[in-house]
Amino acid sequence: MINRRTFVAYAAATTIIAASSDIASAGTRSARVRAKDGTSVYVKDWGGRGRPVILTHAWPLSADIWDGPAAALSRAGYRVVAYDRRGFGRSDKPAAGYDFDTFADDLAAVIRELNLRDAALIGYSMGGGEVVRYFSRHKGRGVIKAGFVGAAASYLLKTPDNPDGVDGAVFASIKEGVRKDRATYLAGLLKDAFFDASRPASTPVTPAMLEHWLQVALRADLQATIQCVDAFNATDFRPELSAVNVPALVVHGDADIPVPIALGRATARGIAGAKLVEYAGVSHGLVVTEEKRVTQDLLDFLAA
C-alpha cells in the first residue's frame, strides 16, 4: 500500500535517479570564472571531449534557458558551456559593468579560463550583442563559428536610419514597470511578449513554464535588470557586424515581438556569408517553444 510517506520517498528517489542520469549523460558541472574586475561569473559546463559550443543567454533570464538544447548538443559529442551574465542568475551582482564592453570582457574571461579553442559561439536575444562585441573587441579569439538565435545583434532602437527598430517609449515602459512592480511586470512581459503564450508552438507555453521562467528572472539583480535595458536597446552593433568573419548562422522567428524579424534580417545582411533561417509564425521564446528545431539547426550548422 502506498501512503503519503512512501509516495514522497518514491518521488524523491525518482528525482535523484533522474537527475543523476541527466548528469551522467550530459556530464554537467559548474564552475566560477573571475572577470578582470573581480566579478565571479557562474558557468555551466556539460563536459565532453568534442569541439566547444558557448551559449549566451537572453535578458532577463540565465544560462538555464539553454538547458534543453545544451543537453542535446552534449549528447551529440560537443562540450557545451553556458554562463549567467553578471547581475543575473548565480553570477555576482556588482553595482556597475552593465555594458557590452564589459560583457565581452567577461565572455573573454570564460573562454580563456576554460581554455576553449575552435569554439562555436551562439548568442540568444541580448546574448547576440555579446557575440558581436566579442568579435569587434577581442577579434573573435578562439571562435571559429558564430550563431545568432532571436538575437538583438544589429540595432534594436527605432531611429530615423533604423525604422524597423522598436520605439524608445517601449524601453522606458519596461524600465518603469520593472522599478514599480518587477514580479507582476515581468510575468506579463514573459507571457505576452517573450513567449507570446497564446501563439501555437511545438512546445506549448503553460502556466507552470511561465512561473518557472519568472522565478529565474527574479534571481537577477534589480539594477542589473534595468541597466541592461539601456545596454541592449541603445547599442548600435551595425558598424561591428563585419567583424564577425567566421561562418555564421542567424535563426529568427518571423513573429518575434521583442526583436522584430527585420532586425534579424539586418544581422544576416551585415555578416558576410551568413545563413538566415526564418521560422514562420514563431515568437521570441523559440529556444524553448521550438527547442528541437533550434537544436537540429544548430547541430547541422556545427557539423557543416
C-alpha positions in Angstrom: 0.0 0.0 0.0 1.3 3.4 -1.0 0.7 6.1 1.7 1.9 9.7 1.7 5.2 8.9 3.3 6.1 6.1 0.8 4.9 8.3 -2.1 7.1 11.2 -1.1 10.1 8.8 -0.6 9.5 7.3 -4.0 9.2 10.7 -5.7 12.4 11.9 -4.1 14.3 8.8 -5.1 13.0 9.0 -8.7 14.0 12.6 -8.8 17.5 11.8 -7.6 17.9 8.9 -10.1 16.6 11.1 -13.0 19.0 14.0 -12.0 21.9 11.5 -11.7 21.0 10.1 -15.1 21.0 13.6 -16.7 24.3 14.4 -15.2 25.8 11.1 -16.3 24.6 11.6 -19.9 25.5 15.2 -20.2 28.4 15.5 -17.7 27.1 18.8 -16.3 29.2 20.6 -13.8 29.5 24.1 -12.6 32.5 26.5 -12.2 33.2 30.1 -11.4 35.3 32.4 -13.6 36.8 35.6 -12.2 36.3 38.6 -14.5 39.0 41.2 -14.7 37.2 43.5 -12.3 36.8 40.6 -9.8 33.2 39.7 -10.6 32.5 36.0 -10.2 30.7 34.6 -13.3 28.8 31.3 -12.9 29.4 28.8 -15.6 27.6 25.6 -16.5 29.8 23.1 -18.4 28.3 20.0 -19.9 31.7 18.5 -20.4 32.5 16.3 -23.4 35.7 16.0 -25.5 34.3 17.5 -28.6 34.6 21.0 -30.0 33.3 23.6 -27.6 29.9 25.4 -28.0 29.5 28.5 -25.9 26.0 29.8 -25.3 25.0 33.3 -24.2 21.5 34.0 -22.8 18.5 36.3 -23.1 17.5 39.1 -20.8 16.2 38.8 -18.1 16.9 35.1 -17.6 20.0 33.0 -17.1 22.0 30.2 -18.7 19.2 27.8 -17.7 17.2 28.9 -20.8 19.6 26.8 -22.9 19.3 23.6 -20.8 17.4 21.6 -23.3 19.5 22.3 -26.4 22.7 22.2 -24.3 22.0 18.7 -23.1 21.2 17.6 -26.7 24.4 19.2 -28.1 26.4 17.5 -25.3 24.9 14.1 -26.2 26.0 14.7 -29.8 29.6 14.9 -28.5 30.1 18.7 -28.1 31.5 20.3 -25.0 28.8 22.8 -24.1 29.4 25.9 -21.9 26.8 28.4 -20.8 27.1 31.1 -18.2 25.0 33.6 -16.3 25.7 37.1 -17.3 26.9 39.3 -14.5 24.0 40.6 -12.4 21.8 37.5 -13.4 21.3 34.0 -12.1 24.1 32.8 -9.9 26.8 35.2 -11.0 27.9 38.1 -8.8 25.8 41.2 -8.9 28.1 44.2 -8.9 26.9 47.8 -9.0 28.5 48.5 -12.4 29.6 46.9 -15.6 26.3 46.5 -17.4 27.7 47.5 -20.8 28.7 45.4 -23.8 32.4 46.1 -23.5 32.3 44.6 -20.0 30.1 41.7 -21.1 32.5 40.9 -23.9 35.4 41.0 -21.5 33.5 38.6 -19.2 33.0 36.3 -22.2 36.7 36.5 -23.0 37.5 35.5 -19.4 35.2 32.4 -19.7 36.9 31.4 -23.0 40.4 32.0 -21.6 40.0 30.4 -18.2 38.2 27.3 -19.6 40.8 27.1 -22.4 38.1 26.9 -25.0 39.5 26.7 -28.6 38.0 26.4 -32.0 34.6 27.1 -30.4 31.2 27.9 -31.8 29.7 31.0 -30.1 25.9 31.2 -30.1 24.1 34.3 -28.8 20.4 34.2 -27.9 18.4 37.5 -27.8 20.6 40.0 -25.8 23.4 37.5 -26.0 23.7 38.2 -29.7 25.2 41.6 -28.9 27.8 39.9 -26.7 28.8 37.8 -29.6 29.2 40.8 -32.0 31.2 42.8 -29.4 33.4 39.9 -28.6 34.4 39.8 -32.3 35.0 43.5 -32.6 36.7 43.9 -29.2 38.6 40.6 -28.9 38.9 39.7 -32.6 36.8 36.6 -32.0 39.8 34.9 -30.4 39.2 31.1 -30.0 35.9 31.1 -32.0 35.5 29.6 -35.5 31.7 29.8 -35.9 29.0 32.2 -34.7 25.3 31.7 -34.3 22.5 34.2 -33.5 19.1 33.0 -32.3 16.4 35.6 -31.9 19.3 37.9 -31.5 19.4 41.6 -30.8 22.6 41.9 -32.7 22.1 44.8 -35.2 20.3 47.8 -33.6 17.2 47.5 -31.5 16.2 51.1 -31.1 14.0 52.8 -33.7 15.7 55.8 -35.2 15.4 57.7 -38.5 18.1 55.5 -40.0 16.7 52.3 -38.3 12.9 52.5 -39.0 12.4 48.8 -38.3 13.5 49.1 -34.7 11.5 49.4 -31.5 10.2 52.7 -30.3 12.2 54.2 -27.4 9.0 54.6 -25.3 8.8 50.7 -25.1 12.1 50.6 -23.3 11.2 53.4 -21.0 8.0 51.5 -20.1 10.0 48.3 -19.5 12.3 50.1 -17.0 9.3 51.8 -15.3 7.5 48.5 -15.0 10.5 46.7 -13.5 11.0 49.6 -11.0 7.4 49.7 -9.9 6.5 46.1 -9.6 9.1 43.8 -11.0 7.3 40.4 -10.4 4.0 41.5 -11.9 5.5 43.3 -14.8 7.9 40.6 -15.8 5.2 38.0 -15.5 3.2 39.8 -18.1 6.2 40.6 -20.3 7.3 36.9 -20.4 3.7 35.7 -21.1 2.7 38.3 -23.7 5.9 39.3 -25.5 8.8 37.0 -24.7 7.0 33.7 -25.1 3.8 35.1 -26.7 2.0 32.3 -24.9 -1.2 32.5 -27.0 0.7 31.6 -30.2 0.8 27.9 -31.3 4.2 26.3 -30.6 5.8 22.9 -30.9 6.2 23.1 -27.1 3.1 24.9 -25.8 3.7 27.6 -23.2 2.0 26.5 -19.9 1.3 28.5 -16.7 3.9 26.3 -14.9 6.5 27.1 -17.5 5.8 30.8 -17.2 6.1 30.7 -13.5 9.4 28.8 -13.7 11.0 31.4 -16.0 9.6 34.2 -13.9 11.4 32.8 -10.9 14.6 32.6 -12.9 14.2 36.2 -14.0 13.6 37.3 -10.4 17.0 35.9 -9.4 18.6 38.8 -11.3 19.6 42.0 -9.5 17.0 44.8 -9.9 19.5 47.4 -11.1 21.2 44.9 -13.5 17.8 44.2 -15.0 17.1 47.9 -15.5 20.6 48.9 -16.7 20.7 46.1 -19.3 17.6 47.5 -20.9 19.7 50.6 -21.7 22.6 48.5 -22.9 20.6 46.3 -25.3 18.4 49.0 -26.8 20.9 51.8 -27.2 23.9 49.9 -28.6 24.2 50.1 -32.3 26.1 47.0 -33.5 25.6 47.6 -37.2 29.2 49.0 -37.7 30.6 46.0 -35.9 28.8 43.2 -37.7 31.6 43.0 -40.3 34.0 42.0 -37.6 32.2 38.6 -37.4 34.4 37.0 -40.0 33.6 33.3 -39.5 30.8 31.1 -40.8 27.6 32.4 -39.2 24.0 31.2 -38.7 21.1 33.5 -38.0 17.9 31.9 -36.7 14.9 34.1 -36.1 11.1 33.8 -35.7 9.1 36.0 -38.1 6.5 36.6 -35.3 9.2 37.8 -32.8 7.8 40.7 -30.8 10.8 41.9 -28.7 13.3 41.6 -31.7 11.3 42.1 -34.9 12.3 39.8 -37.9 13.6 42.8 -39.8 16.4 43.2 -37.3 17.3 39.5 -37.6 17.5 40.0 -41.4 19.7 43.1 -40.8 22.0 41.0 -38.7 22.3 38.4 -41.5 22.9 41.1 -44.1 25.7 42.7 -42.0 27.7 39.4 -41.7 29.4 38.3 -44.9 28.1 34.9 -46.0 25.7 34.5 -43.0 22.9 31.9 -43.4 19.5 33.1 -42.4 16.8 30.6 -41.3 13.4 32.1 -40.6 10.7 30.3 -38.5 7.3 31.1 -39.8 4.8 32.1 -37.0 7.4 31.7 -34.2 7.9 34.1 -31.4 11.0 35.2 -29.4 11.0 32.3 -27.0 12.0 29.8 -29.7 14.8 28.2 -27.7 12.1 26.8 -25.5 9.0 26.7 -27.8 10.9 25.3 -30.8 13.6 23.5 -28.8 14.0 20.5 -31.1 14.1 22.6 -34.3 16.6 25.1 -32.9 18.8 22.2 -31.7 18.7 20.5 -35.0 19.6 23.7 -36.9 22.5 24.2 -34.5 23.7 20.6 -35.0 23.5 21.0 -38.8 25.4 24.3 -38.6 28.1 22.8 -36.3 28.6 19.8 -38.5 28.8 21.7 -41.7 
